């Protein structure tokens, strides 16, 4: 089985984070945009699956961290992965994505402060 690369782990983490927060963030965003209706209540049907999505998010972020920081990449000279700027850019993107996902996962705890 092939191990996900850092980009694949980040994308999978983003999707899992969105899945974990759709029950809580989705209705708030839609209501803030002025979109309402009884169907918004159906988004809370995903609440029982939230712990699974949170776990997947943390696993994929851990895999991306491992790939970027712990496992050295073997790159041939002249390839994009051999460039230090590419590695630095990937790390910056990782931390931006990680902070965004952790903020999304924390919304249910902070949402009551806003309404």
Biotite code that builds the C-alpha atoms (Angstrom):
import biotite.structure as struc

atoms = struc.array([
    struc.Atom([0.000, 0.000, 0.000], chain_id="A", res_id=1, res_name="UNK", atom_name="CA", element="C"),
    struc.Atom([1.436, 3.329, -1.005], chain_id="A", res_id=2, res_name="UNK", atom_name="CA", element="C"),
    struc.Atom([1.910, 5.917, 1.698], chain_id="A", res_id=3, res_name="UNK", atom_name="CA", element="C"),
    struc.Atom([0.198, 9.226, 1.030], chain_id="A", res_id=4, res_name="UNK", atom_name="CA", element="C"),
    struc.Atom([2.491, 12.082, 0.162], chain_id="A", res_id=5, res_name="UNK", atom_name="CA", element="C"),
    struc.Atom([2.291, 15.335, 2.131], chain_id="A", res_id=6, res_name="UNK", atom_name="CA", element="C"),
    struc.Atom([-0.058, 16.952, -0.388], chain_id="A", res_id=7, res_name="UNK", atom_name="CA", element="C"),
    struc.Atom([-2.418, 13.970, -0.372], chain_id="A", res_id=8, res_name="UNK", atom_name="CA", element="C"),
    struc.Atom([-2.430, 13.886, 3.428], chain_id="A", res_id=9, res_name="UNK", atom_name="CA", element="C"),
    struc.Atom([-3.272, 17.576, 3.604], chain_id="A", res_id=10, res_name="UNK", atom_name="CA", element="C"),
    struc.Atom([-6.111, 17.224, 1.109], chain_id="A", res_id=11, res_name="UNK", atom_name="CA", element="C"),
    struc.Atom([-7.491, 14.219, 2.980], chain_id="A", res_id=12, res_name="UNK", atom_name="CA", element="C"),
    struc.Atom([-7.190, 16.153, 6.247], chain_id="A", res_id=13, res_name="UNK", atom_name="CA", element="C"),
    struc.Atom([-9.068, 19.103, 4.756], chain_id="A", res_id=14, res_name="UNK", atom_name="CA", element="C"),
    struc.Atom([-11.890, 16.862, 3.549], chain_id="A", res_id=15, res_name="UNK", atom_name="CA", element="C"),
    struc.Atom([-12.121, 15.100, 6.920], chain_id="A", res_id=16, res_name="UNK", atom_name="CA", element="C"),
    struc.Atom([-12.095, 18.462, 8.722], chain_id="A", res_id=17, res_name="UNK", atom_name="CA", element="C"),
    struc.Atom([-14.905, 19.744, 6.540], chain_id="A", res_id=18, res_name="UNK", atom_name="CA", element="C"),
    struc.Atom([-16.833, 16.568, 7.253], chain_id="A", res_id=19, res_name="UNK", atom_name="CA", element="C"),
    struc.Atom([-16.293, 17.028, 10.984], chain_id="A", res_id=20, res_name="UNK", atom_name="CA", element="C"),
    struc.Atom([-17.472, 20.628, 10.976], chain_id="A", res_id=21, res_name="UNK", atom_name="CA", element="C"),
    struc.Atom([-20.339, 20.552, 8.471], chain_id="A", res_id=22, res_name="UNK", atom_name="CA", element="C"),
    struc.Atom([-22.861, 19.807, 11.225], chain_id="A", res_id=23, res_name="UNK", atom_name="CA", element="C"),
    struc.Atom([-21.881, 22.883, 13.203], chain_id="A", res_id=24, res_name="UNK", atom_name="CA", element="C"),
    struc.Atom([-20.198, 25.382, 10.896], chain_id="A", res_id=25, res_name="UNK", atom_name="CA", element="C"),
    struc.Atom([-22.496, 24.800, 7.920], chain_id="A", res_id=26, res_name="UNK", atom_name="CA", element="C"),
    struc.Atom([-25.685, 26.111, 9.523], chain_id="A", res_id=27, res_name="UNK", atom_name="CA", element="C"),
    struc.Atom([-23.852, 29.106, 11.037], chain_id="A", res_id=28, res_name="UNK", atom_name="CA", element="C"),
    struc.Atom([-22.334, 30.083, 7.691], chain_id="A", res_id=29, res_name="UNK", atom_name="CA", element="C"),
    struc.Atom([-25.617, 29.659, 5.844], chain_id="A", res_id=30, res_name="UNK", atom_name="CA", element="C"),
    struc.Atom([-27.507, 31.728, 8.415], chain_id="A", res_id=31, res_name="UNK", atom_name="CA", element="C"),
    struc.Atom([-24.810, 34.417, 8.318], chain_id="A", res_id=32, res_name="UNK", atom_name="CA", element="C"),
    struc.Atom([-25.269, 34.589, 4.548], chain_id="A", res_id=33, res_name="UNK", atom_name="CA", element="C"),
    struc.Atom([-29.017, 34.977, 5.011], chain_id="A", res_id=34, res_name="UNK", atom_name="CA", element="C"),
    struc.Atom([-29.864, 31.528, 3.716], chain_id="A", res_id=35, res_name="UNK", atom_name="CA", element="C"),
    struc.Atom([-32.385, 29.799, 5.896], chain_id="A", res_id=36, res_name="UNK", atom_name="CA", element="C"),
    struc.Atom([-35.033, 27.182, 5.929], chain_id="A", res_id=37, res_name="UNK", atom_name="CA", element="C"),
    struc.Atom([-36.141, 24.067, 7.713], chain_id="A", res_id=38, res_name="UNK", atom_name="CA", element="C"),
    struc.Atom([-33.720, 21.939, 5.687], chain_id="A", res_id=39, res_name="UNK", atom_name="CA", element="C"),
    struc.Atom([-30.745, 23.452, 7.562], chain_id="A", res_id=40, res_name="UNK", atom_name="CA", element="C"),
    struc.Atom([-31.753, 21.352, 10.550], chain_id="A", res_id=41, res_name="UNK", atom_name="CA", element="C"),
    struc.Atom([-30.930, 18.245, 8.501], chain_id="A", res_id=42, res_name="UNK", atom_name="CA", element="C"),
    struc.Atom([-27.236, 19.161, 8.577], chain_id="A", res_id=43, res_name="UNK", atom_name="CA", element="C"),
    struc.Atom([-27.136, 18.193, 12.258], chain_id="A", res_id=44, res_name="UNK", atom_name="CA", element="C"),
    struc.Atom([-27.812, 14.586, 11.228], chain_id="A", res_id=45, res_name="UNK", atom_name="CA", element="C"),
    struc.Atom([-24.054, 14.255, 10.695], chain_id="A", res_id=46, res_name="UNK", atom_name="CA", element="C"),
    struc.Atom([-23.300, 15.032, 14.369], chain_id="A", res_id=47, res_name="UNK", atom_name="CA", element="C"),
    struc.Atom([-22.901, 11.344, 15.395], chain_id="A", res_id=48, res_name="UNK", atom_name="CA", element="C"),
    struc.Atom([-20.119, 10.947, 12.813], chain_id="A", res_id=49, res_name="UNK", atom_name="CA", element="C"),
    struc.Atom([-18.175, 13.982, 14.046], chain_id="A", res_id=50, res_name="UNK", atom_name="CA", element="C"),
    struc.Atom([-15.748, 11.998, 16.277], chain_id="A", res_id=51, res_name="UNK", atom_name="CA", element="C"),
    struc.Atom([-14.844, 9.771, 13.329], chain_id="A", res_id=52, res_name="UNK", atom_name="CA", element="C"),
    struc.Atom([-14.123, 12.779, 11.125], chain_id="A", res_id=53, res_name="UNK", atom_name="CA", element="C"),
    struc.Atom([-12.107, 14.437, 13.902], chain_id="A", res_id=54, res_name="UNK", atom_name="CA", element="C"),
    struc.Atom([-10.003, 11.296, 14.243], chain_id="A", res_id=55, res_name="UNK", atom_name="CA", element="C"),
    struc.Atom([-9.441, 11.115, 10.486], chain_id="A", res_id=56, res_name="UNK", atom_name="CA", element="C"),
    struc.Atom([-8.467, 14.777, 10.397], chain_id="A", res_id=57, res_name="UNK", atom_name="CA", element="C"),
    struc.Atom([-5.873, 14.299, 13.121], chain_id="A", res_id=58, res_name="UNK", atom_name="CA", element="C"),
    struc.Atom([-4.498, 11.131, 11.498], chain_id="A", res_id=59, res_name="UNK", atom_name="CA", element="C"),
    struc.Atom([-4.051, 12.808, 8.114], chain_id="A", res_id=60, res_name="UNK", atom_name="CA", element="C"),
    struc.Atom([-2.478, 15.901, 9.669], chain_id="A", res_id=61, res_name="UNK", atom_name="CA", element="C"),
    struc.Atom([-0.110, 13.596, 11.548], chain_id="A", res_id=62, res_name="UNK", atom_name="CA", element="C"),
    struc.Atom([0.803, 11.812, 8.311], chain_id="A", res_id=63, res_name="UNK", atom_name="CA", element="C"),
    struc.Atom([1.487, 15.131, 6.587], chain_id="A", res_id=64, res_name="UNK", atom_name="CA", element="C"),
    struc.Atom([3.607, 16.287, 9.537], chain_id="A", res_id=65, res_name="UNK", atom_name="CA", element="C"),
    struc.Atom([5.549, 13.023, 9.470], chain_id="A", res_id=66, res_name="UNK", atom_name="CA", element="C"),
    struc.Atom([6.170, 13.350, 5.756], chain_id="A", res_id=67, res_name="UNK", atom_name="CA", element="C"),
    struc.Atom([7.308, 16.984, 5.987], chain_id="A", res_id=68, res_name="UNK", atom_name="CA", element="C"),
    struc.Atom([9.411, 16.857, 9.146], chain_id="A", res_id=69, res_name="UNK", atom_name="CA", element="C"),
    struc.Atom([10.341, 13.331, 10.215], chain_id="A", res_id=70, res_name="UNK", atom_name="CA", element="C"),
    struc.Atom([10.936, 11.316, 7.036], chain_id="A", res_id=71, res_name="UNK", atom_name="CA", element="C"),
    struc.Atom([13.730, 12.670, 4.858], chain_id="A", res_id=72, res_name="UNK", atom_name="CA", element="C"),
    struc.Atom([12.886, 12.874, 1.174], chain_id="A", res_id=73, res_name="UNK", atom_name="CA", element="C"),
    struc.Atom([15.294, 11.421, -1.349], chain_id="A", res_id=74, res_name="UNK", atom_name="CA", element="C"),
    struc.Atom([15.400, 13.886, -4.224], chain_id="A", res_id=75, res_name="UNK", atom_name="CA", element="C"),
    struc.Atom([17.567, 13.976, -7.305], chain_id="A", res_id=76, res_name="UNK", atom_name="CA", element="C"),
    struc.Atom([19.386, 17.273, -7.874], chain_id="A", res_id=77, res_name="UNK", atom_name="CA", element="C"),
    struc.Atom([17.446, 19.618, -10.110], chain_id="A", res_id=78, res_name="UNK", atom_name="CA", element="C"),
    struc.Atom([14.006, 18.284, -9.155], chain_id="A", res_id=79, res_name="UNK", atom_name="CA", element="C"),
    struc.Atom([11.476, 20.575, -7.448], chain_id="A", res_id=80, res_name="UNK", atom_name="CA", element="C"),
    struc.Atom([11.636, 18.635, -4.174], chain_id="A", res_id=81, res_name="UNK", atom_name="CA", element="C"),
    struc.Atom([15.380, 19.319, -3.926], chain_id="A", res_id=82, res_name="UNK", atom_name="CA", element="C"),
    struc.Atom([14.710, 23.076, -3.782], chain_id="A", res_id=83, res_name="UNK", atom_name="CA", element="C"),
    struc.Atom([14.691, 24.383, -0.196], chain_id="A", res_id=84, res_name="UNK", atom_name="CA", element="C"),
    struc.Atom([12.082, 27.015, -1.091], chain_id="A", res_id=85, res_name="UNK", atom_name="CA", element="C"),
    struc.Atom([9.647, 24.291, -2.140], chain_id="A", res_id=86, res_name="UNK", atom_name="CA", element="C"),
    struc.Atom([10.099, 22.507, 1.175], chain_id="A", res_id=87, res_name="UNK", atom_name="CA", element="C"),
    struc.Atom([9.651, 25.747, 3.115], chain_id="A", res_id=88, res_name="UNK", atom_name="CA", element="C"),
    struc.Atom([6.521, 26.588, 1.110], chain_id="A", res_id=89, res_name="UNK", atom_name="CA", element="C"),
    struc.Atom([5.047, 23.145, 1.819], chain_id="A", res_id=90, res_name="UNK", atom_name="CA", element="C"),
    struc.Atom([5.667, 23.598, 5.536], chain_id="A", res_id=91, res_name="UNK", atom_name="CA", element="C"),
    struc.Atom([4.005, 27.019, 5.566], chain_id="A", res_id=92, res_name="UNK", atom_name="CA", element="C"),
    struc.Atom([0.995, 25.599, 3.741], chain_id="A", res_id=93, res_name="UNK", atom_name="CA", element="C"),
    struc.Atom([0.870, 22.713, 6.214], chain_id="A", res_id=94, res_name="UNK", atom_name="CA", element="C"),
    struc.Atom([0.737, 25.051, 9.214], chain_id="A", res_id=95, res_name="UNK", atom_name="CA", element="C"),
    struc.Atom([-1.906, 27.274, 7.582], chain_id="A", res_id=96, res_name="UNK", atom_name="CA", element="C"),
    struc.Atom([-4.078, 24.252, 6.818], chain_id="A", res_id=97, res_name="UNK", atom_name="CA", element="C"),
    struc.Atom([-3.511, 22.756, 10.284], chain_id="A", res_id=98, res_name="UNK", atom_name="CA", element="C"),
    struc.Atom([-4.473, 26.013, 12.026], chain_id="A", res_id=99, res_name="UNK", atom_name="CA", element="C"),
    struc.Atom([-7.573, 26.388, 9.830], chain_id="A", res_id=100, res_name="UNK", atom_name="CA", element="C"),
    struc.Atom([-8.686, 22.815, 10.471], chain_id="A", res_id=101, res_name="UNK", atom_name="CA", element="C"),
    struc.Atom([-8.150, 23.056, 14.211], chain_id="A", res_id=102, res_name="UNK", atom_name="CA", element="C"),
    struc.Atom([-10.170, 26.287, 14.232], chain_id="A", res_id=103, res_name="UNK", atom_name="CA", element="C"),
    struc.Atom([-12.977, 24.527, 12.341], chain_id="A", res_id=104, res_name="UNK", atom_name="CA", element="C"),
    struc.Atom([-12.915, 21.643, 14.784], chain_id="A", res_id=105, res_name="UNK", atom_name="CA", element="C"),
    struc.Atom([-13.152, 24.069, 17.732], chain_id="A", res_id=106, res_name="UNK", atom_name="CA", element="C"),
    struc.Atom([-16.249, 25.874, 16.403], chain_id="A", res_id=107, res_name="UNK", atom_name="CA", element="C"),
    struc.Atom([-18.767, 23.837, 18.447], chain_id="A", res_id=108, res_name="UNK", atom_name="CA", element="C"),
    struc.Atom([-17.071, 24.967, 21.648], chain_id="A", res_id=109, res_name="UNK", atom_name="CA", element="C"),
    struc.Atom([-16.894, 28.636, 20.647], chain_id="A", res_id=110, res_name="UNK", atom_name="CA", element="C"),
    struc.Atom([-20.147, 28.975, 18.689], chain_id="A", res_id=111, res_name="UNK", atom_name="CA", element="C"),
    struc.Atom([-22.335, 29.522, 21.810], chain_id="A", res_id=112, res_name="UNK", atom_name="CA", element="C"),
    struc.Atom([-20.327, 32.675, 22.522], chain_id="A", res_id=113, res_name="UNK", atom_name="CA", element="C"),
    struc.Atom([-21.665, 34.265, 19.333], chain_id="A", res_id=114, res_name="UNK", atom_name="CA", element="C"),
    struc.Atom([-25.395, 33.638, 19.770], chain_id="A", res_id=115, res_name="UNK", atom_name="CA", element="C"),
])
